[in-house]
Amino acid sequence: MSEKVTSVTAEAINFEGIAAALKEAEPTKKASRTEAFNRLLPDVEDAILRNIPHKRILEVLAKNGLKLSAATFKKLLDEARKNQCEIEKIGVPGGGMPPHATGDQIGMKYGQGGAR
């Protein structure tokens, strides 16, 4: 069974309606969880640097509304670190550091290093 392909004219498309619907669309649970994790990434990385066990980090996240399995935590952390490496390779538009970079990370990038 084949589908009939029809051409669409610009007049037939409700651009404003589509734009409004996309603005109102809710992210999926996975997207929301990933977004929340990425927002907390500097704090998670700081806890890891302070030798806080992943299990304890997961407990704190869950207690505060972000429930993740150990496997999901690892996956999100690995993805975030991979993305961070890509940003550092290609740079951030306009130069500088990514918006979530901490003062110590900025100093370390430019050879000033923070005391840890």
Number of C-alpha atoms within 10 A of each C-alpha: 3 4 5 6 6 6 6 8 7 8 7 7 10 9 11 9 10 11 11 10 11 10 9 9 9 10 10 9 9 9 11 13 17 18 14 12 20 17 12 13 18 15 15 19 14 12 15 13 11 10 9 13 11 15 12 11 16 18 13 13 16 13 10 9 8 14 15 16 11 12 9 13 18 13 12 19 18 12 14 16 14 12 12 14 12 12 14 14 9 9 14 13 9 6 8 11 16 14 7 13 13 14 11 14 16 16 12 13 12 9 9 11 13 11 6 6
